[in-house]
């Protein structure tokens, strides 16, 4: 197996195929072998798992997943990587590479087709510029046991944030609605080529089998969350009145009171059950 994290192996390999890093695709390749190994181990990948990998790059994480999993299906958008991946991961008969954009796939249908009888998981070293859309698509597919990703550290902190903290956001609530996040470990910038300007972190999202809160209408719930964070420095009443203009400030004040919250409450202090209660109250009045 080619050691793709060894810079003295990787550089000649890339040069041989005339490959240059694409800034537009956010390509930073791993040059620290412990990182993909630890991602695969901490994700709990074993023979019972079918793993969807997003963006294998030149294959460091792909190798570690294929060594452990029942099957790996890797989706890669950059077709320039075909000859390189043929050399670095071509030996694995439990690996299938799909060429294309994962955001244009029906992820749930793909997982059902590729991993019958296996425990479906997703793993990825996500390019910073497209982290949110890919994580959103993986969670909304509602077909994985867990989603384990390497992202920019500040994004990982936002995903795992608690109500009332500076990192808590609408994206936090979205991720925690679908899954329970756990920060696994940090990955320093020196572990990549080219070196990014930020620290990365690996986070695991264990998807919820059942939602532990009562939400009457998912669309109204997420609309409520977005409106609550849209005016961060203002009160919840201001944010919701802008998000649901048909209710007006007076109507929103009634909603807040009906949920037993003080009129000066701010959106970033609310838990998911509190957002659910507010959304259900709004739904009754729309």
PyMOL commands that set and color helices and strands:
alter all, ss='L'
color gray80, all
select helices_A, chain A and resi 7-16+33-42+60-68+79-89+102-104+107-114+128-140+153-159+170-178+189-191+218-230+236-243+248-258+267-269+272-285
alter helices_A, ss='H'
color red, helices_A
select strands_A, chain A and resi 29-30+49-54+71-76+95-99+119-125+146-152+179-187+192-193+200-207
alter strands_A, ss='S'
color yellow, strands_A
deselect
rebuild
show_as cartoon
